[in-house]
Amino acid sequence: MSTNSCIQTLARWYGLVLLLLTALFAFRVIAQLVQIWHPVEFLPAFGLWHSGTLPYGWLVGMQVLILAMCLRIVWYLFSGIVIPSARKGRLLLVLGCVYFGGMCVRLMVGLTIAPTHVWFGATLPTVFHLVLAAFVILYGRFHSLGSQKLVEIHKGASA
């Protein structure tokens, strides 16, 4: 298998998983918009989607930027134009794990000792932060694994 096709296969697989995580986050953004404009009974109430730590207008703007960045990454993976970088992979893995760990602590505190606290008690937003943290971790894993594959392929080609 050539270097290019090996990395492209890896990129497409990760692109598919990251697209699924992006779709989950997009669902969160759309569901919250639905609940503020035209509430429906089968979705949680608006207040459960929103912790109130940011004004809603700012929150939606940030969410749209996050969605755009996620979609750009997914597009680059499907297009095959991402070159895996071990350095970027390590950075993303560290940041993603810290983010994920912090949100796990937030969730546990909110479910146990501070369920009424505005930030800790916001369970639904925390779950979707875990989705975003998983995105960062998996994108970092792509870079780490992809850069290892590049090294292995280059070693094999020069031997």
N, C-alpha and C positions, 0 to 999 in steps of 0.2 A: 504494500500500500504506500502510495507516495505521501510525502510530508503534507502537501496541500490537501489531499483527500482525507487523510487522517484527522487533521485539525478541523477541516470543514465538517466532517461527521460529528466530531465532538462539539463544535460550535452550534450545529443545528440541534443536537440533542439538548444542550444547555439552553439554547434559544427557546425551544418548546416549553421547557419547565419554567423558565423565566417569564414567558408569555402567559402561562397559567397563573403565576403569582401576580403578574400585572393585571390580569383580568379580575382576580379576586379583589385587588385594591381598587380597580375601576368600579366594581360592584359596590364597594363601600362608599365611594364618592357619589355615585349615582343614587344609591339608596338614601343617603342623607339628604341629597337635593330633593328627591321625591318627598321625603317626610317633612321638609320645610315648606314646599310649594303646594303639594297635593297629597296629604297624608293618606296612607293605605293601612288597613288593619293587619295585613300579613307580615309587615316589616316592623322592627322595633321602633319605638317613638323617637323623634328627633333628638331629644335630650340624652338618650342612651348612646347615640352615635357621636355626641359632642361633649367633650369634657369641660368646655368653657374657658380653657386656659388661653386660647387665642380667639379674637373676634372672628365670627364665622366667615366674613368676607376674606380676611387674610388666610384663614385655613383653606378655603376652597382654592384660592390663588396658589398657595403652596402645593396643594394636592395636584392641581393641574400641571404645575412644573415638575413634580415628582413623576407623574404619569408620562409626561413628555420625555423625561430622561430615561425612564424604564423602557418606553417604546423605542427610543433611539438605540439603546443597548441591544434590545431584541432584534431590531432591524439590522444592526451591524453584525450580529451573530449569524443571522440567516443569510446575509449578503456575503459572508466570508471575508470581511475586511478587517476583522479584529485579529491582531497579532498578540498571542498570549505573552504575558510578561510576568516573570516570577516575582519581581518587586511589587508590581501592582497587585498580584494575587495575595502576597503576604499582607500588604496594607489593608486590602479589602477584607481579608479573613479576620484580621485583628479587629478592625472597626466593626465588622458585622457581628462578631462574637461578643464584643463589649455591648453593642446595641441590643443584641438578643438577650444577653444576660441581664442587662438593666431592665428590659421590659418584662423578663421573667420575675425579677424581684418586685417590680411595680405590680404585676398581676398577683403575686402571692400576698403582698402586703394588702392590696385592695380586697382580696378574697378572705383575708383572715382578720387582721388587726385594724384596718382603716377602710371598711367598706363604704362609709359615708363621706370620706374625703373626696373633694372634687377631682383631684388628679389620680390618686391611687384607686379610687372606687370606679373609675371609668373603664370598665372591663372591655367593652366592645372596641373602643379605640386602641386599647392595649393589644388586643388580639391582632388587629390589622397592623400595628407596629411590628409585631412578630412576623407577619407576612413580609413586610419591607425588609426587616433584618435578615430573613431567610433569602430574599433576593440578593442582598449584598454578599452574604456568605457564599451562595452558589455562584455568583459572578466571580468572586475571588477564587473559588475552587476551580472554575473553568480556567482562569489564568494560571493558577498553580499547576494543575494537571496538564494543561496545554503546553506550558513551557517545558515541563518534564518530558513530554512526548517529543517536542522539538529537539531537545538535547539527545534523547535516545535515538531518534531517527538520524540525526547528524553524525552521531558516533558510529552507528551502523553503516552509514554511507561512506565514511572515511576509513573503515576497517578493511 
